[in-house]
Amino acid sequence: ITVRNEGKSLFFVWTMQGNDTITGIEILSDKIIINNGVHVGMTLRDFLKKYPKSKIAVDELTLDYEYIHVPGLDYRVDFLTTDSTRVAEFDYSTTEPTFISIIRPKTKISRISI
């Protein structure tokens, strides 16, 4: 289910096939503020000012996005990226990609997953 306002997608709610229980909410609009001013469109740099101990990771299944899970608040900020637009540098020589450094701090949050 996608919720729209004036033709713009605000968020969508998803379930597993054959189940009516909400599995997740994906926030797509900068009009929705989660906590501490966090919203879609906020830069990684500004996010890290609020949560300096955050660790960035890359989705291991598809490699389509990088994310930061916010512990204790149980949400995740996502940065939709490709190999050429990565937010961070990773070492892919191990089983799990290992974070090396941030290379694009001005990248904006693409969506927020709850």
C-alpha atoms as one frame of an Amber mdcrd trajectory, in Angstrom:
protein
   0.000   0.000   0.000   1.450   3.349  -1.029   0.288   6.532   0.708   0.360
   9.641  -1.471  -0.308  13.320  -0.906  -0.782  15.681  -3.850   0.558  13.011
  -6.205   3.793  12.410  -4.269   4.567   9.145  -2.495   5.008   9.659   1.246
   5.553   6.054   2.316   4.527   2.528   1.583   3.611  -0.362   3.820   4.539
  -3.904   2.857   3.550  -7.379   3.923   4.737 -10.859   3.084   2.780 -12.614
   0.356  -0.332 -14.276   1.746  -0.075 -12.453   5.081  -1.878  -9.289   6.202
   0.601  -8.474   8.966   2.665  -5.353   8.273   6.288  -6.346   7.784   7.752
  -2.913   7.161   7.213   0.734   6.331   9.396   2.541   3.792   9.410   6.331
   4.131  10.057   8.109   0.836   9.205  11.735   1.616  11.255  14.451   3.280
   8.004  15.664   4.869   8.086  12.815   7.407  10.568  13.326  10.229  11.470
  10.254  12.275  13.309  11.531  15.330  16.019  14.023  16.117  15.288  15.717
  12.765  16.161  12.634  10.674  14.401  12.629   7.287  14.751  11.564   3.671
  17.049  14.043   1.937  19.278  14.621   4.990  22.962  14.235   4.137  25.086
  11.471   5.560  27.295  14.163   7.120  24.341  15.710   8.986  23.058  12.290
  10.044  26.469  11.409  11.494  26.469  14.634  13.532  23.377  13.277  15.297
  24.598   9.662  15.460  28.427   9.794  15.309  28.932   6.149  16.313  26.856
   4.852  13.405  28.300   2.160  11.175  27.548   2.027   7.484  27.111  -1.262
   5.648  26.282  -2.401   2.148  23.383  -4.729   1.374  25.091  -8.053   0.776
  22.289  -9.620  -1.224  21.844  -7.068  -4.017  24.556  -4.428  -3.386  21.882
  -1.870  -4.430  22.100   0.226  -1.304  24.141   1.130   1.713  22.497   1.569
   5.087  22.897   2.548   8.704  20.831   0.754  11.330  19.956   3.028  14.245
  20.276   0.855  17.372  17.637   1.229  20.046  15.263   3.023  17.664  14.923
   0.099  15.257  14.969   1.936  11.958  17.427   2.132   9.103  18.446   4.935
   6.756  19.185   3.789   3.212  21.335   5.279   0.480  20.449   3.853  -2.950
  23.788   3.486  -4.703  25.715   1.588  -7.360  29.350   0.529  -7.548  30.226
   3.937  -9.011  28.198   6.021  -6.522  29.009   4.308  -3.211  28.769   6.405
  -0.058  31.588   4.447   1.542  34.541   2.359   0.520  34.405  -1.328   1.423
  36.827  -4.221   1.334  35.107  -7.028  -0.565  37.875  -9.577  -0.092  36.275
 -11.027   3.055  33.024 -12.960   3.517  31.190  -9.776   4.517  32.101  -6.398
   2.976  34.156  -4.489   5.554  33.779  -0.721   5.919  36.958   1.256   5.179
  35.935   4.931   4.981  33.241   7.374   3.915  33.879   8.835   0.475  30.656
  10.787  -0.256  29.441  12.520   2.937  27.079  14.809   0.996  25.001  11.861
  -0.235  21.372  12.202   0.858  19.236   9.609   2.589  17.076   7.946  -0.105
  14.551   6.268   2.174  13.993   5.275   5.787  12.980   1.706   6.632  11.026
   0.887   9.749
